[in-house]
Amino acid sequence: MEKIIVNGPCRLEGEVTISGAKNAAVAILPATLLVAGKCHLENVPNISDIRAFVKILESLGSKIEYVSEHEMIIDNTNIHTTVAPYDLTSKFRASYYLLGALLSRFGNAQISLPGGCNIGARPIDQHIKAFETLGAEVEVKRGNVYATSKKLEASSIFFDVVTVGGTINAILAATLVPGTTTIENCAKEPHIVDVANFLNSVGASIKGAGTDVIKVTGVKSLKQTSSYAIIPDQIEAGTFMVAAAATKGDVLIKNCIPKHMEPISAKLEESGAEVIEYEDSIRVRMNKSPKAINIKTLPYPGFPTDMQPQFGTYLTLATGSSMIVESIWESRFQYTAELVKMGATISYHDRTAMFTGVKELYGSPVKAMDLRAGAAMIIAGLTAHGATEIYDIHHIERGYENIVDKFKALGANIEYEITND
């Protein structure tokens, strides 16, 4: 059994370098399937979701060469199947991007219903709507998704709700379709822009990424790319920003895009932290207890749901009562029960939680209920008195590269522990 042990309280101080964006990388890797040749990717995060995607691509016929830990060359010249292995695609959410890429290039695809963190109902109905609008036939049966088409045709896609995954899958599916496909009510997250930028770098024609309306003019084929660097991870950067403030620390977060961090920076400043922006880094300093604030999660450029648990943990030590409204995932507050074990005062109903600040938290055995909740438990352990043992850390490893070493370099008393239980 693996667990992370944090002995607190700790004050974080120093510099940390942010890895490539998980949410961009897990879309760009399957996007390379649209290229019947080689793609050279840099700043690829070394996380379990990426390692799983590498195995999936190899099972389809991709040849993957690691140039370094964060740099790879993917050769998709000889894809021999469009059926992705159930045991891998069922484990994480982003496997659904295989549908759009394989459907666009080969006219058919099969994957299992995607897995991932249990943070609420995560239907793929909008993805299916996009594929069907382009002329595909999609069937969900026996735990699998089957998509086929003799010929996809350009069309107008309108999403009933804003969907990040649906927006990316629609872009992937339309990239090789003749004519211009208009996608409306799109999500605007930075990793959507990154996927579009990658595809444009290999010859696609995608305009409007980062806005409500995206237009994809289909091309006959895509070319090999000399190199493309994935953007830094917005959520990893935000996690270290909150950890710095929560521990009354002073941390320089390097290799980030300050523009992407604005919703997080604004809430930290509202709570009393000092946030200093540079060209590609951010410094966070704090020397007092945070002030209570209110947060509502929203699609980008609103406050990201993936930062909600980290801020919830931070607000357990705020002066006064804070409220968080979760408008994206209905089960995102599962982590609060773990914080209560540590002495936090939290109540929630439906999608609203109240955090009444306490003087201190106490170390306790807790679980990483999902990826971002796991990061929140580390922050809780850094601020708590005594030892915090965090279990189910496979969730954390899905999205954070070398997180223990990075916190240790900032002065945290944190270790992995492996037992034979």
TORVEX-342223 format. One line per field, with one value per residue (C-alpha): chain; x, y, z; residue in three letters; residue number from 1. Coordinates in nm, 2 decimals, always signed. Example, Ala and Ser with C-alpha at 12.3 -4.5 7.8 and 13.67 -1.06 7.14 Angstrom:
cadena	[A, A]
c1	[+1.23, +1.37]
c2	[-0.45, -0.11]
c3	[+0.78, +0.71]
residuo	[ALA, SER]
num	[1, 2]
//
This chain:
cadena	[A, A, A, A, A, A, A, A, A, A, A, A, A, A, A, A, A, A, A, A, A, A, A, A, A, A, A, A, A, A, A, A, A, A, A, A, A, A, A, A, A, A, A, A, A, A, A, A, A, A, A, A, A, A, A, A, A, A, A, A, A, A, A, A, A, A, A, A, A, A, A, A, A, A, A, A, A, A, A, A, A, A, A, A, A, A, A, A, A, A, A, A, A, A, A, A, A, A, A, A, A, A, A, A, A, A, A, A, A, A, A, A, A, A, A, A, A, A, A, A, A, A, A, A, A, A, A, A, A, A, A, A, A, A, A, A, A, A, A, A, A, A, A, A, A, A, A, A, A, A, A, A, A, A, A, A, A, A, A, A, A, A, A, A, A, A, A, A, A, A, A, A, A, A, A, A, A, A, A, A, A, A, A, A, A, A, A, A, A, A, A, A, A, A, A, A, A, A, A, A, A, A, A, A, A, A, A, A, A, A, A, A, A, A, A, A, A, A, A, A, A, A, A, A, A, A, A, A, A, A, A, A, A, A, A, A, A, A, A, A, A, A, A, A, A, A, A, A, A, A, A, A, A, A, A, A, A, A, A, A, A, A, A, A, A, A, A, A, A, A, A, A, A, A, A, A, A, A, A, A, A, A, A, A, A, A, A, A, A, A, A, A, A, A, A, A, A, A, A, A, A, A, A, A, A, A, A, A, A, A, A, A, A, A, A, A, A, A, A, A, A, A, A, A, A, A, A, A, A, A, A, A, A, A, A, A, A, A, A, A, A, A, A, A, A, A, A, A, A, A, A, A, A, A, A, A, A, A, A, A, A, A, A, A, A, A, A, A, A, A, A, A, A, A, A, A, A, A, A, A, A, A, A, A, A, A, A, A, A, A, A, A, A, A, A, A, A, A, A, A, A, A, A, A, A, A, A, A, A, A, A, A, A, A, A, A, A, A, A, A, A]
c1	[+0.00, +0.12, +0.05, +0.18, +0.27, +0.28, +0.42, +0.30, +0.28, +0.52, +0.60, +0.67, +0.95, +1.15, +1.09, +0.89, +0.87, +0.53, +0.50, +0.31, -0.07, -0.24, -0.57, -0.39, -0.16, -0.44, -0.61, -0.30, -0.17, -0.49, -0.50, -0.17, -0.37, -0.49, -0.14, -0.03, +0.33, +0.55, +0.46, +0.73, +0.59, +0.77, +0.68, +0.48, +0.40, +0.52, +0.20, +0.00, -0.27, +0.00, +0.16, -0.18, -0.23, +0.11, +0.00, -0.33, -0.16, +0.09, -0.19, -0.34, -0.01, +0.17, +0.55, +0.66, +1.01, +1.10, +1.37, +1.37, +1.15, +0.92, +0.98, +0.85, +0.81, +0.48, +0.47, +0.11, +0.19, +0.09, -0.23, -0.37, -0.68, -0.94, -1.05, -0.89, -0.83, -1.11, -0.88, -0.70, -0.97, -1.21, -0.97, -0.97, -1.20, -0.99, -0.98, -1.30, -1.08, -0.99, -1.34, -1.31, -0.96, -1.02, -1.36, -1.21, -0.92, -1.05, -1.43, -1.48, -1.38, -1.45, -1.37, -1.51, -1.72, -1.46, -1.38, -1.20, -1.27, -1.60, -1.71, -2.06, -2.25, -2.03, -2.23, -2.09, -2.42, -2.29, -1.99, -2.23, -2.45, -2.14, -2.05, -2.40, -2.44, -2.13, -2.30, -2.17, -2.37, -2.30, -2.41, -2.35, -2.39, -2.23, -2.01, -1.86, -1.90, -1.91, -1.88, -1.89, -1.93, -1.90, -1.85, -1.85, -1.99, -1.94, -2.22, -2.32, -2.29, -2.46, -2.39, -2.68, -2.44, -2.08, -1.86, -1.48, -1.45, -1.73, -1.57, -1.23, -1.39, -1.59, -1.27, -1.10, -1.38, -1.42, -1.05, -1.04, -1.40, -1.44, -1.60, -1.64, -1.79, -1.92, -1.92, -2.12, -2.15, -1.80, -1.59, -1.29, -1.04, -0.67, -0.62, -0.88, -0.67, -0.36, -0.52, -0.63, -0.28, -0.12, -0.35, -0.29, +0.08, +0.04, -0.18, -0.53, -0.75, -0.92, -1.03, -1.19, -1.06, -1.10, -1.42, -1.79, -1.77, -1.51, -1.48, -1.30, -1.23, -1.15, -0.82, -0.73, -0.44, -0.21, +0.17, +0.44, +0.55, +0.91, +0.81, +0.52, +0.55, +0.25, +0.14, +0.21, -0.05, -0.29, -0.42, -0.08, +0.03, -0.29, -0.23, +0.11, -0.02, -0.28, -0.03, +0.20, -0.08, -0.21, +0.13, +0.20, +0.48, +0.67, +0.69, +0.79, +0.59, +0.79, +0.68, +0.32, +0.11, -0.02, -0.31, -0.45, -0.41, -0.62, -0.93, -0.71, -0.49, -0.80, -0.94, -0.60, -0.56, -0.92, -0.83, -0.53, -0.24, +0.01, +0.03, +0.31, +0.30, +0.60, +0.63, +0.62, +0.60, +0.40, +0.51, +0.27, +0.34, +0.13, +0.20, -0.14, -0.46, -0.67, -0.99, -1.32, -1.43, -1.70, -1.64, -1.86, -1.71, -1.78, -1.64, -1.33, -1.26, -1.45, -1.31, -1.21, -1.39, -1.05, -0.93, -1.23, -1.10, -0.77, -0.94, -1.19, -0.90, -0.74, -1.07, -1.09, -0.84, -0.99, -1.12, -1.50, -1.73, -1.68, -1.92, -1.84, -2.10, -2.01, -2.19, -2.00, -1.98, -2.24, -2.01, -1.71, -1.76, -1.67, -1.34, -1.50, -1.57, -1.19, -1.13, -1.38, -1.17, -0.89, -1.10, -1.25, -1.60, -1.79, -2.15, -2.29, -2.61, -2.65, -2.40, -2.32, -2.07, -2.01, -1.66, -1.63, -1.27, -1.09, -0.76, -0.59, -0.62, -0.49, -0.31, -0.53, -0.56, -0.75, -0.83, -0.77, -1.13, -1.03, -0.74, -0.79, -0.92, -0.59, -0.40, -0.63, -0.53, -0.17, -0.24, -0.44, -0.15, +0.10, -0.11, -0.21, -0.04, +0.10, +0.11, -0.15, -0.15, -0.31, -0.44, -0.56, -0.28, -0.31, -0.57, -0.30, -0.05, -0.29, -0.24, +0.06, +0.42, +0.67, +0.44, +0.61, +0.96, +0.83, +0.68, +0.99, +1.21, +1.00, +1.06, +0.77, +0.81, +0.65, +0.73, +0.60, +0.56, +0.51, +0.40, +0.32, -0.03]
c2	[+0.00, +0.35, +0.66, +1.01, +1.13, +1.50, +1.62, +1.98, +2.26, +2.36, +2.70, +2.68, +2.89, +2.88, +2.81, +2.54, +2.47, +2.38, +2.08, +2.06, +2.08, +1.75, +1.86, +1.97, +1.67, +1.41, +1.58, +1.65, +1.29, +1.15, +1.45, +1.32, +1.03, +1.28, +1.29, +1.00, +1.06, +1.18, +1.44, +1.58, +1.70, +1.88, +1.97, +1.65, +1.58, +1.25, +1.15, +0.82, +0.95, +1.01, +0.68, +0.51, +0.71, +0.60, +0.24, +0.30, +0.46, +0.18, -0.08, +0.10, +0.09, +0.41, +0.40, +0.62, +0.73, +0.92, +1.18, +1.28, +1.25, +1.53, +1.50, +1.24, +1.16, +0.98, +0.81, +0.73, +0.61, +0.25, +0.25, -0.10, -0.09, +0.17, -0.04, +0.09, -0.16, -0.17, -0.21, +0.12, +0.35, +0.26, +0.41, +0.77, +1.03, +1.18, +0.85, +0.98, +1.20, +0.89, +0.89, +1.22, +1.16, +0.80, +0.89, +1.18, +0.99, +0.64, +0.67, +0.45, +0.41, +0.20, +0.27, +0.17, +0.42, +0.65, +0.65, +0.91, +1.08, +1.03, +1.39, +1.36, +1.26, +1.31, +1.22, +1.22, +1.31, +1.64, +1.45, +1.21, +1.50, +1.66, +1.33, +1.27, +1.62, +1.55, +1.24, +0.96, +0.68, +0.64, +0.35, +0.29, -0.07, -0.33, -0.06, +0.05, +0.34, +0.26, +0.54, +0.48, +0.69, +0.62, +1.00, +1.28, +1.61, +1.97, +2.11, +2.35, +2.21, +2.38, +2.25, +2.25, +2.32, +2.44, +2.13, +2.12, +1.76, +1.80, +2.11, +1.94, +1.62, +1.83, +2.00, +1.67, +1.51, +1.81, +1.86, +1.63, +1.69, +1.88, +2.22, +2.45, +2.32, +2.59, +2.49, +2.72, +2.76, +2.64, +2.61, +2.85, +2.68, +2.73, +2.37, +2.40, +2.68, +2.46, +2.17, +2.41, +2.56, +2.22, +2.11, +2.44, +2.38, +2.06, +2.21, +2.23, +2.53, +2.62, +2.97, +3.11, +2.87, +3.05, +3.21, +3.10, +3.01, +2.80, +2.74, +2.44, +2.43, +2.07, +1.98, +1.67, +1.57, +1.70, +1.72, +1.61, +1.87, +1.96, +2.03, +2.15, +2.25, +2.19, +2.48, +2.48, +2.33, +2.60, +2.38, +2.26, +2.62, +2.72, +2.43, +2.56, +2.92, +2.81, +2.60, +2.90, +3.12, +2.84, +2.79, +3.16, +3.11, +3.28, +3.08, +3.17, +2.95, +2.93, +2.82, +2.94, +3.17, +3.45, +3.53, +3.18, +3.22, +3.54, +3.38, +3.22, +3.52, +3.74, +3.52, +3.48, +3.86, +3.90, +3.67, +3.88, +3.71, +3.91, +3.79, +3.93, +3.85, +3.83, +3.73, +3.36, +3.32, +3.43, +3.49, +3.43, +3.57, +3.55, +3.64, +3.62, +3.41, +3.45, +3.65, +3.47, +3.49, +3.35, +3.15, +3.02, +2.78, +2.86, +2.77, +2.96, +3.25, +3.20, +3.03, +2.67, +2.38, +2.20, +2.45, +2.43, +2.16, +2.34, +2.67, +2.49, +2.35, +2.70, +2.85, +2.61, +2.84, +3.17, +3.43, +3.42, +3.21, +3.14, +3.00, +2.80, +2.73, +2.44, +2.49, +2.22, +1.89, +1.79, +1.55, +1.78, +1.83, +1.47, +1.59, +1.80, +1.49, +1.42, +1.78, +1.75, +1.45, +1.70, +1.95, +2.16, +2.31, +2.26, +2.21, +2.16, +2.10, +2.01, +2.24, +2.49, +2.45, +2.68, +2.69, +2.84, +2.91, +2.73, +2.81, +2.50, +2.16, +1.83, +1.55, +1.25, +0.95, +1.08, +0.96, +1.13, +1.11, +1.23, +1.40, +1.75, +1.64, +1.46, +1.78, +1.95, +1.68, +1.76, +2.13, +2.03, +1.82, +2.11, +2.33, +2.07, +1.99, +1.64, +1.36, +1.34, +1.01, +1.03, +0.71, +0.63, +0.85, +0.70, +0.97, +1.24, +1.06, +1.10, +1.47, +1.59, +1.51, +1.45, +1.63, +1.50, +1.60, +1.95, +2.01, +1.87, +2.12, +2.40, +2.29, +2.05, +1.75, +1.51, +1.15, +0.86, +0.54, +0.19, -0.10, -0.46, -0.44]
c3	[+0.00, -0.09, +0.12, +0.16, +0.51, +0.58, +0.92, +0.98, +1.02, +0.75, +0.60, +0.22, +0.09, -0.24, -0.60, -0.79, -1.16, -1.30, -1.54, -1.87, -1.85, -1.78, -1.94, -2.26, -2.28, -2.25, -2.55, -2.76, -2.74, -2.91, -3.14, -3.29, -3.43, -3.70, -3.83, -4.05, -3.95, -3.66, -3.40, -3.17, -2.83, -2.56, -2.20, -2.16, -1.79, -1.65, -1.48, -1.47, -1.71, -1.98, -1.92, -1.97, -2.29, -2.43, -2.37, -2.55, -2.85, -2.87, -2.87, -3.17, -3.36, -3.26, -3.22, -2.94, -2.86, -2.55, -2.63, -2.26, -1.96, -2.09, -2.47, -2.70, -3.07, -3.17, -3.51, -3.61, -3.96, -3.91, -3.70, -3.74, -3.52, -3.41, -3.11, -2.79, -2.50, -2.24, -1.94, -2.02, -2.16, -1.87, -1.62, -1.70, -1.85, -2.13, -2.32, -2.49, -2.71, -2.90, -3.05, -3.22, -3.35, -3.48, -3.63, -3.82, -3.97, -4.01, -4.00, -3.69, -3.33, -3.03, -2.66, -2.33, -2.14, -1.99, -1.62, -1.40, -1.07, -0.91, -0.88, -1.02, -1.33, -1.64, -1.94, -2.30, -2.46, -2.60, -2.75, -2.92, -3.04, -3.21, -3.38, -3.50, -3.63, -3.85, -3.98, -3.76, -3.61, -3.24, -3.02, -2.65, -2.54, -2.31, -2.16, -2.49, -2.73, -3.10, -3.35, -3.73, -4.04, -4.42, -4.47, -4.23, -4.35, -4.22, -4.02, -3.74, -3.39, -3.10, -2.75, -2.50, -2.22, -2.21, -2.23, -2.24, -2.35, -2.60, -2.75, -2.80, -2.94, -3.19, -3.30, -3.34, -3.54, -3.77, -3.85, -4.16, -4.27, -4.60, -4.56, -4.26, -3.93, -3.69, -3.32, -3.09, -2.72, -2.68, -2.37, -2.35, -2.13, -2.20, -2.29, -2.56, -2.72, -2.68, -2.86, -3.15, -3.16, -3.18, -3.47, -3.65, -3.62, -3.82, -4.09, -3.95, -4.00, -3.67, -3.58, -3.26, -3.00, -2.66, -2.77, -2.78, -3.15, -3.32, -3.69, -3.83, -4.20, -4.29, -4.46, -4.66, -4.43, -4.16, -4.18, -3.94, -3.69, -3.59, -3.23, -3.02, -2.65, -2.43, -2.21, -1.83, -1.60, -1.47, -1.19, -1.06, -1.05, -0.87, -0.62, -0.52, -0.51, -0.25, -0.06, -0.03, +0.11, +0.34, +0.50, +0.53, +0.30, +0.02, -0.31, -0.66, -0.91, -1.23, -1.58, -1.56, -1.76, -1.53, -1.76, -1.70, -1.33, -1.29, -1.13, -0.87, -0.82, -0.76, -0.49, -0.31, -0.31, -0.18, +0.11, +0.20, +0.01, -0.19, -0.55, -0.78, -1.15, -1.37, -1.74, -1.69, -1.31, -1.00, -0.65, -0.36, -0.01, +0.30, +0.67, +0.83, +0.85, +0.54, +0.54, +0.46, +0.10, -0.12, -0.43, -0.72, -0.97, -1.33, -1.68, -1.78, -1.74, -1.42, -1.11, -1.20, -1.03, -1.03, -0.77, -0.55, -0.30, -0.26, -0.17, +0.05, +0.26, +0.27, +0.39, +0.68, +0.85, +0.75, +0.98, +0.96, +0.74, +0.37, +0.12, -0.19, -0.46, -0.69, -1.02, -1.23, -1.04, -0.79, -0.59, -0.56, -0.19, -0.09, +0.04, +0.31, +0.53, +0.53, +0.65, +0.93, +1.06, +1.09, +1.29, +1.02, +1.06, +0.73, +0.64, +0.29, +0.12, -0.24, -0.42, -0.15, +0.14, +0.44, +0.59, +0.94, +1.01, +1.30, +1.47, +1.36, +1.20, +1.34, +1.15, +1.08, +0.84, +0.53, +0.18, -0.16, -0.28, -0.62, -0.80, -0.68, -0.34, -0.30, -0.36, -0.10, +0.16, +0.11, +0.17, +0.48, +0.60, +0.55, +0.78, +1.04, +1.37, +1.36, +1.10, +0.82, +0.64, +0.29, +0.13, -0.23, -0.37, -0.71, -0.77, -0.70, -0.93, -1.22, -1.25, -1.04, -1.14, -0.86, -0.62, -0.30, -0.43, -0.53, -0.19, -0.01, -0.21, -0.06, +0.29, +0.35, +0.58, +0.34, +0.23, +0.03, +0.23, +0.07, +0.29, +0.22, +0.36]
residuo	[MET, GLU, LYS, ILE, ILE, VAL, ASN, GLY, PRO, CYS, ARG, LEU, GLU, GLY, GLU, VAL, THR, ILE, SER, GLY, ALA, LYS, ASN, ALA, ALA, VAL, ALA, ILE, LEU, PRO, ALA, THR, LEU, LEU, VAL, ALA, GLY, LYS, CYS, HIS, LEU, GLU, ASN, VAL, PRO, ASN, ILE, SER, ASP, ILE, ARG, ALA, PHE, VAL, LYS, ILE, LEU, GLU, SER, LEU, GLY, SER, LYS, ILE, GLU, TYR, VAL, SER, GLU, HIS, GLU, MET, ILE, ILE, ASP, ASN, THR, ASN, ILE, HIS, THR, THR, VAL, ALA, PRO, TYR, ASP, LEU, THR, SER, LYS, PHE, ARG, ALA, SER, TYR, TYR, LEU, LEU, GLY, ALA, LEU, LEU, SER, ARG, PHE, GLY, ASN, ALA, GLN, ILE, SER, LEU, PRO, GLY, GLY, CYS, ASN, ILE, GLY, ALA, ARG, PRO, ILE, ASP, GLN, HIS, ILE, LYS, ALA, PHE, GLU, THR, LEU, GLY, ALA, GLU, VAL, GLU, VAL, LYS, ARG, GLY, ASN, VAL, TYR, ALA, THR, SER, LYS, LYS, LEU, GLU, ALA, SER, SER, ILE, PHE, PHE, ASP, VAL, VAL, THR, VAL, GLY, GLY, THR, ILE, ASN, ALA, ILE, LEU, ALA, ALA, THR, LEU, VAL, PRO, GLY, THR, THR, THR, ILE, GLU, ASN, CYS, ALA, LYS, GLU, PRO, HIS, ILE, VAL, ASP, VAL, ALA, ASN, PHE, LEU, ASN, SER, VAL, GLY, ALA, SER, ILE, LYS, GLY, ALA, GLY, THR, ASP, VAL, ILE, LYS, VAL, THR, GLY, VAL, LYS, SER, LEU, LYS, GLN, THR, SER, SER, TYR, ALA, ILE, ILE, PRO, ASP, GLN, ILE, GLU, ALA, GLY, THR, PHE, MET, VAL, ALA, ALA, ALA, ALA, THR, LYS, GLY, ASP, VAL, LEU, ILE, LYS, ASN, CYS, ILE, PRO, LYS, HIS, MET, GLU, PRO, ILE, SER, ALA, LYS, LEU, GLU, GLU, SER, GLY, ALA, GLU, VAL, ILE, GLU, TYR, GLU, ASP, SER, ILE, ARG, VAL, ARG, MET, ASN, LYS, SER, PRO, LYS, ALA, ILE, ASN, ILE, LYS, THR, LEU, PRO, TYR, PRO, GLY, PHE, PRO, THR, ASP, MET, GLN, PRO, GLN, PHE, GLY, THR, TYR, LEU, THR, LEU, ALA, THR, GLY, SER, SER, MET, ILE, VAL, GLU, SER, ILE, TRP, GLU, SER, ARG, PHE, GLN, TYR, THR, ALA, GLU, LEU, VAL, LYS, MET, GLY, ALA, THR, ILE, SER, TYR, HIS, ASP, ARG, THR, ALA, MET, PHE, THR, GLY, VAL, LYS, GLU, LEU, TYR, GLY, SER, PRO, VAL, LYS, ALA, MET, ASP, LEU, ARG, ALA, GLY, ALA, ALA, MET, ILE, ILE, ALA, GLY, LEU, THR, ALA, HIS, GLY, ALA, THR, GLU, ILE, TYR, ASP, ILE, HIS, HIS, ILE, GLU, ARG, GLY, TYR, GLU, ASN, ILE, VAL, ASP, LYS, PHE, LYS, ALA, LEU, GLY, ALA, ASN, ILE, GLU, TYR, GLU, ILE, THR, ASN, ASP]
num	[1, 2, 3, 4, 5, 6, 7, 8, 9, 10, 11, 12, 13, 14, 15, 16, 17, 18, 19, 20, 21, 22, 23, 24, 25, 26, 27, 28, 29, 30, 31, 32, 33, 34, 35, 36, 37, 38, 39, 40, 41, 42, 43, 44, 45, 46, 47, 48, 49, 50, 51, 52, 53, 54, 55, 56, 57, 58, 59, 60, 61, 62, 63, 64, 65, 66, 67, 68, 69, 70, 71, 72, 73, 74, 75, 76, 77, 78, 79, 80, 81, 82, 83, 84, 85, 86, 87, 88, 89, 90, 91, 92, 93, 94, 95, 96, 97, 98, 99, 100, 101, 102, 103, 104, 105, 106, 107, 108, 109, 110, 111, 112, 113, 114, 115, 116, 117, 118, 119, 120, 121, 122, 123, 124, 125, 126, 127, 128, 129, 130, 131, 132, 133, 134, 135, 136, 137, 138, 139, 140, 141, 142, 143, 144, 145, 146, 147, 148, 149, 150, 151, 152, 153, 154, 155, 156, 157, 158, 159, 160, 161, 162, 163, 164, 165, 166, 167, 168, 169, 170, 171, 172, 173, 174, 175, 176, 177, 178, 179, 180, 181, 182, 183, 184, 185, 186, 187, 188, 189, 190, 191, 192, 193, 194, 195, 196, 197, 198, 199, 200, 201, 202, 203, 204, 205, 206, 207, 208, 209, 210, 211, 212, 213, 214, 215, 216, 217, 218, 219, 220, 221, 222, 223, 224, 225, 226, 227, 228, 229, 230, 231, 232, 233, 234, 235, 236, 237, 238, 239, 240, 241, 242, 243, 244, 245, 246, 247, 248, 249, 250, 251, 252, 253, 254, 255, 256, 257, 258, 259, 260, 261, 262, 263, 264, 265, 266, 267, 268, 269, 270, 271, 272, 273, 274, 275, 276, 277, 278, 279, 280, 281, 282, 283, 284, 285, 286, 287, 288, 289, 290, 291, 292, 293, 294, 295, 296, 297, 298, 299, 300, 301, 302, 303, 304, 305, 306, 307, 308, 309, 310, 311, 312, 313, 314, 315, 316, 317, 318, 319, 320, 321, 322, 323, 324, 325, 326, 327, 328, 329, 330, 331, 332, 333, 334, 335, 336, 337, 338, 339, 340, 341, 342, 343, 344, 345, 346, 347, 348, 349, 350, 351, 352, 353, 354, 355, 356, 357, 358, 359, 360, 361, 362, 363, 364, 365, 366, 367, 368, 369, 370, 371, 372, 373, 374, 375, 376, 377, 378, 379, 380, 381, 382, 383, 384, 385, 386, 387, 388, 389, 390, 391, 392, 393, 394, 395, 396, 397, 398, 399, 400, 401, 402, 403, 404, 405, 406, 407, 408, 409, 410, 411, 412, 413, 414, 415, 416, 417, 418, 419, 420, 421]
//
